[in-house]
Amino acid sequence: MSKALRLRMLVITISILALGAVVANSNSPSNANGGCAGRAYVVNLGDANASVIDTTTNAQVGLVTGTGINAPYDVAITPDGTKAYVASYGSSSVSVIDTATETEIATVPVGSSSPGVAITPDGTKAYVTNNSTNNVSVIDTATNTVSATIPIGADTQPYGVAITPNGAFAYVTNYQDDSVSVINTTTNTIFASAVVGDGPMGVAITPDGTKAYVTNIGSFTVSVINTTTNVAIGSPIPLGNGQPYAVAITPNGDYAYVAGAVPAASTGSVSVIDTATDTVSATVSGGDNPRDIAITPDGAYAYSTGLSSDDVSVINTATNTVSTTIAVGNNPYGIAICPAAVVPPTTTTTTPTPTTTTTPTPTTTTTPTPITLMPADPVVVLKLTG
């Protein structure tokens, strides 16, 4: 076999193997939607970075730094899992992280002192609260530029933000004036305002969009807002776990998990609220001075950040006990868990059976040959008659 022929065969073999690798990779769950399924992002206030946690092994597997990450408070992940947006209290910008490379790909200038960020269900916009400038910045996630700035009101100090499941409204907690502003996300104007408890900070909306749960750190309570009327339902829910900073709701909407801290004593716990009765059904240890909480897409675990213990507590939601703790950076604050992977359905190409049209055989009509009668032969006539 000549060298040229061997080389040609080698190139063909490599091409086939490469094609097979591409096909295999494109069918894997992690690449099916280009997302970050199976990971959680924790922003570390003391280190000005973000820890990446593998939620299968419950270990830190990465660390993200960036020029826009300075005293980070909150983090939100796009629905497709491709980007994470980090809001920092110590800078006037939002850091955009590419979850595939775990690197900062953009910094977006916003207002001053940003403690909260949330992304619309369609992934097109990120809403960022600016505590010192009393407004909300709206980021176009396609261009990573601010498309609108919404004034909330003088000395309102907007803090937390959550988007309704249909993407129509953004609920913003105003720490200073004890209210929640409801923003119409189409017009980016304030649609309504709800009065809640003292010092509202965290907010989460039920999966069916009917209720918003708001943590009030000044009154140690949780207010429940009817999202149809935008009025608080009944009296706030009392908690016994210190100042409630954040709240997250299980995917089935049955429970709200509230991270409560006692900063002076560096202690705290997580309260579990039964959303059917709006009463506390359990209290779980959630690290020292817990500040934020997030729940896995399947609802099996709640992850709570411990600001003073420099770790994340993993709570089994079936037993409401801590199954493990994960060491992260200094003073972990905000946390977000990546959405589940979406595996595209297998496409089966069915080759249609060709329809055979049978052309009927034309019926041939045979025209009988006319019989020509010859003139009578006189001899024959005579024989027949004679």
Salt bridges, closest charged atoms under 4 A:
GLU102 OE2 - ARG39 NH1 2.42
ASP278 OD2 - LYS211 NZ 3.56
